[in-house]
Amino acid sequence: MAQPRILILGAPGAGKGTQSAKITDEFDVDHITTGDALRNNKEMDISELDTEYDTPGEYMDRGELVPDEVVNAIVDEALSQADGFVLDGYPRNVEQAEELEDMTDLDVVLSLEVGEEELVHRLTGRRMDPETGDIYHVEYNPPEDPDVEARLEQRDDDTEETVRERLSVFHENTEPVIEYYEGEGVLERVDGEQAPDAVWEDVKETIENAV
Ligand code: AP5
């Protein structure tokens, strides 16, 4: 059987990264995440594209979307090298969703649903281990190892002000993407406000039923 092609949608902090890590392990697929790809290229010079800012990082630190041209190229390249995948962070607007249709078919589109105040709480408390990339939360999921705890870092865009801006960008640009897939009859909504393991049970079952 071919590897599944999974799209995971959800607001900032909905748990896309957390669930994608589990999907990658369980279904042996690549994790394609535009957020990580862009964070690794924050200083890339994109000025020749005649964009408002000269680097992806200037958009990201303001909580704004990086121009489609930059992101479309990253996803196209990553998809061309993947057999199965979980795609996380793309599409973020309807134009990107239309681009994606030309790049690949999808087996399942998941939407993780979480309320606004919980999203803010999750993002402002999120910490990352710079050595492993593992994601923690100061309250919900702190590391057991004190050495790991001592080296945890907060993402530049996880301050409350930038989180609020990211959520407003989500409502304006990305909620229409969820409606777009709903209209196509392929959307599977998952209650993302449960504990991580309960969310995972629902995510796993939904994927297994779809492929
Ligand atoms: P990106 O990196 O994609 O960020 P995001 O969508 O804002 O999503 P996050 O990674 O912040 O959240 P998540 O849903 O993965 O949550 P997580 O699992 O970590 O994008 C960053 C920026 O890049 C954008 O603002 C934009 O500038 C640019 N960009 C990216 N893609 C783009 C595109 N396509 N076009 C244009 N620009 C683009 O969980 C969050 C926290 O909650 C963690 O601490 C975790 O431990 C905790 N947690 C997770 N699940 C649970 C649970 N069930 N219960 C309790 N806590 C939980």
Residues whose N, C-alpha, C, O or C-beta is under 5 A from the ligand:
A	BS01	AP5	G10 A11 P12 G13 A14 G15 K16 G17 T18 T34 G35 D36 L38 Y59 M60 G63 E64 L65 V66 V71 G89 Y90 P91 R92 R122 L123 G125 R126 R127 I135 Y136 H137 Y140 N141 G192 Q194 A195 P196 V199
